[in-house]
Structures are given as structure tokens and as C-alpha cells.
Amino acid sequence: MNTASAAASGHPNIAFIKRWGNRDQALRLPRNPSLSMNLAGLETRTTVTFDEALAEDMFQFS
């Protein structure tokens, strides 16, 4: 039986101020700086495992 797994984790990011357009299109400089905060105390972890013994692979994330 051959299996392969992959895992990823992430922390929520709250954007207080988002960049709205560019002030310089050629240099892609933002019109407004963005300000955000990561919530390190909260975490989402997702693991997916593929198994050759199964007829098909299915991954659903919601």
C-alpha cells in the first residue's frame, strides 16, 4: 500500500486598511499602504492523504 500525505497550516489575517489601486501603474506602487494583523493564536491545519488502494482521489475544502 503506497500513500502520500501533505499538510499545510495557516493563521487568519485581518486587513484593517487595504490597498486600493496603484499610484504608479508602471512601478505598481500602491495608492494606499495596507495595514493588517495576523492572529498567531489561531490556526487552521489541513492534511490530505492519497492512497493507491482507492479507486479515485477526492479533496473537498470548505
N, CA, C and O atoms as a GROMACS GRO file, in nm:
protein
  248
    1MET      N    1   0.085  -0.118   0.000
    1MET     CA    2   0.000   0.000   0.000
    1MET      C    3   0.090   0.124   0.000
    1MET      O    4   0.167   0.145   0.093
    2ASN      N    5   0.079   0.205  -0.105
    2ASN     CA    6   0.153   0.330  -0.115
    2ASN      C    7   0.063   0.448  -0.082
    2ASN      O    8  -0.046   0.461  -0.138
    3THR      N    9   0.107   0.532   0.008
    3THR     CA   10   0.032   0.653   0.040
    3THR      C   11   0.126   0.772   0.038
    3THR      O   12   0.247   0.759   0.059
    4ALA      N   13   0.070   0.887   0.014
    4ALA     CA   14   0.145   1.013   0.019
    4ALA      C   15   0.059   1.114   0.092
    4ALA      O   16  -0.062   1.120   0.072
    5SER      N   17   0.121   1.195   0.176
    5SER     CA   18   0.047   1.295   0.253
    5SER      C   19   0.112   1.431   0.239
    5SER      O   20   0.232   1.443   0.215
    6ALA      N   21   0.030   1.532   0.254
    6ALA     CA   22   0.080   1.671   0.258
    6ALA      C   23  -0.004   1.745   0.360
    6ALA      O   24  -0.125   1.721   0.373
    7ALA      N   25   0.059   1.836   0.433
    7ALA     CA   26  -0.012   1.915   0.534
    7ALA      C   27   0.024   2.061   0.519
    7ALA      O   28   0.134   2.096   0.477
    8ALA      N   29  -0.070   2.146   0.552
    8ALA     CA   30  -0.047   2.291   0.549
    8ALA      C   31  -0.120   2.353   0.667
    8ALA      O   32  -0.224   2.303   0.710
    9SER      N   33  -0.066   2.462   0.718
    9SER     CA   34  -0.133   2.534   0.826
    9SER      C   35  -0.127   2.683   0.796
    9SER      O   36  -0.038   2.730   0.724
   10GLY      N   37  -0.222   2.755   0.850
   10GLY     CA   38  -0.225   2.899   0.827
   10GLY      C   39  -0.293   2.971   0.941
   10GLY      O   40  -0.375   2.914   1.014
   11HIS      N   41  -0.258   3.096   0.956
   11HIS     CA   42  -0.317   3.181   1.059
   11HIS      C   43  -0.405   3.286   0.993
   11HIS      O   44  -0.371   3.334   0.885
   12PRO      N   45  -0.517   3.323   1.054
   12PRO     CA   46  -0.602   3.427   0.996
   12PRO      C   47  -0.528   3.560   0.988
   12PRO      O   48  -0.444   3.591   1.072
   13ASN      N   49  -0.560   3.636   0.886
   13ASN     CA   50  -0.502   3.768   0.866
   13ASN      C   51  -0.618   3.866   0.853
   13ASN      O   52  -0.703   3.852   0.765
   14ILE      N   53  -0.621   3.966   0.940
   14ILE     CA   54  -0.726   4.068   0.939
   14ILE      C   55  -0.670   4.193   0.871
   14ILE      O   56  -0.571   4.250   0.918
   15ALA      N   57  -0.732   4.234   0.762
   15ALA     CA   58  -0.688   4.355   0.692
   15ALA      C   59  -0.769   4.474   0.744
   15ALA      O   60  -0.891   4.476   0.730
   16PHE      N   61  -0.702   4.570   0.802
   16PHE     CA   62  -0.768   4.691   0.850
   16PHE      C   63  -0.776   4.796   0.739
   16PHE      O   64  -0.879   4.862   0.722
   17ILE      N   65  -0.668   4.810   0.665
   17ILE     CA   66  -0.664   4.903   0.552
   17ILE      C   67  -0.609   4.824   0.434
   17ILE      O   68  -0.502   4.764   0.444
   18LYS      N   69  -0.682   4.824   0.322
   18LYS     CA   70  -0.636   4.753   0.204
   18LYS      C   71  -0.589   4.853   0.100
   18LYS      O   72  -0.635   4.967   0.095
   19ARG      N   73  -0.497   4.808   0.016
   19ARG     CA   74  -0.453   4.896  -0.092
   19ARG      C   75  -0.564   4.905  -0.196
   19ARG      O   76  -0.626   4.804  -0.231
   20TRP      N   77  -0.590   5.023  -0.244
   20TRP     CA   78  -0.696   5.047  -0.342
   20TRP      C   79  -0.633   5.108  -0.466
   20TRP      O   80  -0.622   5.230  -0.477
   21GLY      N   81  -0.593   5.025  -0.558
   21GLY     CA   82  -0.536   5.073  -0.683
   21GLY      C   83  -0.388   5.107  -0.670
   21GLY      O   84  -0.326   5.086  -0.566
   22ASN      N   85  -0.335   5.159  -0.779
   22ASN     CA   86  -0.194   5.194  -0.785
   22ASN      C   87  -0.178   5.344  -0.805
   22ASN      O   88  -0.256   5.407  -0.876
   23ARG      N   89  -0.077   5.402  -0.742
   23ARG     CA   90  -0.046   5.543  -0.766
   23ARG      C   91   0.049   5.556  -0.885
   23ARG      O   92   0.057   5.662  -0.946
   24ASP      N   93   0.121   5.448  -0.917
   24ASP     CA   94   0.210   5.445  -1.032
   24ASP      C   95   0.192   5.309  -1.100
   24ASP      O   96   0.238   5.207  -1.050
   25GLN      N   97   0.124   5.309  -1.216
   25GLN     CA   98   0.094   5.184  -1.285
   25GLN      C   99   0.221   5.113  -1.331
   25GLN      O  100   0.230   4.990  -1.319
   26ALA      N  101   0.319   5.187  -1.382
   26ALA     CA  102   0.441   5.126  -1.435
   26ALA      C  103   0.520   5.055  -1.325
   26ALA      O  104   0.571   4.945  -1.346
   27LEU      N  105   0.530   5.118  -1.209
   27LEU     CA  106   0.606   5.059  -1.098
   27LEU      C  107   0.521   4.975  -1.004
   27LEU      O  108   0.573   4.910  -0.914
   28ARG      N  109   0.388   4.975  -1.027
   28ARG     CA  110   0.293   4.901  -0.943
   28ARG      C  111   0.304   4.940  -0.796
   28ARG      O  112   0.300   4.854  -0.708
   29LEU      N  113   0.317   5.069  -0.770
   29LEU     CA  114   0.322   5.120  -0.633
   29LEU      C  115   0.180   5.139  -0.583
   29LEU      O  116   0.097   5.194  -0.655
   30PRO      N  117   0.149   5.094  -0.462
   30PRO     CA  118   0.012   5.104  -0.412
   30PRO      C  119  -0.029   5.248  -0.384
   30PRO      O  120   0.052   5.331  -0.342
   31ARG      N  121  -0.157   5.276  -0.408
   31ARG     CA  122  -0.213   5.408  -0.378
   31ARG      C  123  -0.214   5.431  -0.227
   31ARG      O  124  -0.181   5.541  -0.180
   32ASN      N  125  -0.251   5.331  -0.151
   32ASN     CA  126  -0.253   5.338  -0.004
   32ASN      C  127  -0.172   5.222   0.052
   32ASN      O  128  -0.177   5.112  -0.003
   33PRO      N  129  -0.099   5.243   0.159
   33PRO     CA  130  -0.034   5.129   0.223
   33PRO      C  131  -0.139   5.040   0.290
   33PRO      O  132  -0.247   5.088   0.325
   34SER      N  133  -0.108   4.915   0.306
   34SER     CA  134  -0.203   4.826   0.374
   34SER      C  135  -0.157   4.803   0.518
   34SER      O  136  -0.038   4.806   0.548
   35LEU      N  137  -0.253   4.780   0.603
   35LEU     CA  138  -0.225   4.754   0.744
   35LEU      C  139  -0.306   4.631   0.782
   35LEU      O  140  -0.428   4.629   0.768
   36SER      N  141  -0.236   4.527   0.830
   36SER     CA  142  -0.306   4.405   0.868
   36SER      C  143  -0.240   4.344   0.991
   36SER      O  144  -0.132   4.385   1.032
   37MET      N  145  -0.308   4.245   1.047
   37MET     CA  146  -0.259   4.181   1.169
   37MET      C  147  -0.284   4.030   1.156
   37MET      O  148  -0.392   3.989   1.116
   38ASN      N  149  -0.184   3.950   1.191
   38ASN     CA  150  -0.200   3.804   1.196
   38ASN      C  151  -0.243   3.763   1.336
   38ASN      O  152  -0.198   3.820   1.435
   39LEU      N  153  -0.330   3.665   1.343
   39LEU     CA  154  -0.375   3.611   1.471
   39LEU      C  155  -0.300   3.481   1.497
   39LEU      O  156  -0.349   3.373   1.463
   40ALA      N  157  -0.182   3.492   1.556
   40ALA     CA  158  -0.094   3.376   1.575
   40ALA      C  159  -0.155   3.271   1.669
   40ALA      O  160  -0.119   3.154   1.660
   41GLY      N  161  -0.245   3.311   1.756
   41GLY     CA  162  -0.304   3.217   1.850
   41GLY      C  163  -0.407   3.125   1.786
   41GLY      O  164  -0.446   3.024   1.846
   42LEU      N  165  -0.452   3.158   1.665
   42LEU     CA  166  -0.549   3.075   1.594
   42LEU      C  167  -0.480   3.009   1.476
   42LEU      O  168  -0.395   3.070   1.411
   43GLU      N  169  -0.516   2.885   1.448
   43GLU     CA  170  -0.451   2.814   1.338
   43GLU      C  171  -0.550   2.720   1.271
   43GLU      O  172  -0.633   2.657   1.336
   44THR      N  173  -0.539   2.711   1.141
   44THR     CA  174  -0.612   2.613   1.063
   44THR      C  175  -0.511   2.516   1.006
   44THR      O  176  -0.412   2.557   0.947
   45ARG      N  177  -0.536   2.388   1.023
   45ARG     CA  178  -0.445   2.286   0.968
   45ARG      C  179  -0.526   2.192   0.880
   45ARG      O  180  -0.633   2.144   0.918
   46THR      N  181  -0.472   2.167   0.762
   46THR     CA  182  -0.536   2.076   0.667
   46THR      C  183  -0.434   1.971   0.625
   46THR      O  184  -0.320   2.003   0.593
   47THR      N  185  -0.476   1.846   0.626
   47THR     CA  186  -0.392   1.735   0.582
   47THR      C  187  -0.467   1.656   0.477
   47THR      O  188  -0.586   1.628   0.492
   48VAL      N  189  -0.398   1.621   0.371
   48VAL     CA  190  -0.459   1.538   0.266
   48VAL      C  191  -0.368   1.416   0.247
   48VAL      O  192  -0.246   1.428   0.244
   49THR      N  193  -0.431   1.297   0.234
   49THR     CA  194  -0.357   1.173   0.215
   49THR      C  195  -0.412   1.103   0.091
   49THR      O  196  -0.532   1.084   0.077
   50PHE      N  197  -0.322   1.066   0.002
   50PHE     CA  198  -0.359   0.993  -0.119
   50PHE      C  199  -0.316   0.848  -0.102
   50PHE      O  200  -0.207   0.820  -0.053
   51ASP      N  201  -0.404   0.756  -0.142
   51ASP     CA  202  -0.380   0.613  -0.123
   51ASP      C  203  -0.403   0.542  -0.257
   51ASP      O  204  -0.511   0.555  -0.315
   52GLU      N  205  -0.304   0.468  -0.305
   52GLU     CA  206  -0.317   0.396  -0.432
   52GLU      C  207  -0.427   0.290  -0.428
   52GLU      O  208  -0.478   0.251  -0.533
   53ALA      N  209  -0.464   0.243  -0.311
   53ALA     CA  210  -0.566   0.139  -0.299
   53ALA      C  211  -0.706   0.193  -0.327
   53ALA      O  212  -0.798   0.114  -0.350
   54LEU      N  213  -0.724   0.323  -0.325
   54LEU     CA  214  -0.855   0.382  -0.350
   54LEU      C  215  -0.877   0.400  -0.500
   54LEU      O  216  -0.782   0.421  -0.576
   55ALA      N  217  -1.002   0.390  -0.543
   55ALA     CA  218  -1.035   0.399  -0.686
   55ALA      C  219  -1.013   0.540  -0.741
   55ALA      O  220  -0.978   0.555  -0.858
   56GLU      N  221  -1.034   0.641  -0.660
   56GLU     CA  222  -1.017   0.779  -0.707
   56GLU      C  223  -0.977   0.869  -0.590
   56GLU      O  224  -0.995   0.834  -0.474
   57ASP      N  225  -0.922   0.985  -0.626
   57ASP     CA  226  -0.887   1.086  -0.526
   57ASP      C  227  -0.995   1.192  -0.523
   57ASP      O  228  -1.046   1.231  -0.628
   58MET      N  229  -1.030   1.238  -0.403
   58MET     CA  230  -1.126   1.346  -0.390
   58MET      C  231  -1.080   1.436  -0.276
   58MET      O  232  -1.044   1.388  -0.168
   59PHE      N  233  -1.082   1.565  -0.302
   59PHE     CA  234  -1.046   1.662  -0.199
   59PHE      C  235  -1.153   1.770  -0.198
   59PHE      O  236  -1.180   1.832  -0.301
   60GLN      N  237  -1.213   1.792  -0.083
   60GLN     CA  238  -1.316   1.895  -0.069
   60GLN      C  239  -1.277   1.983   0.048
   60GLN      O  240  -1.252   1.936   0.158
   61PHE      N  241  -1.272   2.113   0.022
   61PHE     CA  242  -1.233   2.209   0.125
   61PHE      C  243  -1.340   2.317   0.130
   61PHE      O  244  -1.372   2.378   0.028
   62SER      N  245  -1.395   2.339   0.247
   62SER     CA  246  -1.497   2.444   0.258
   62SER      C  247  -1.480   2.524   0.383
   62SER      O  248  -1.557   2.617   0.408
   0.00000   0.00000   0.00000
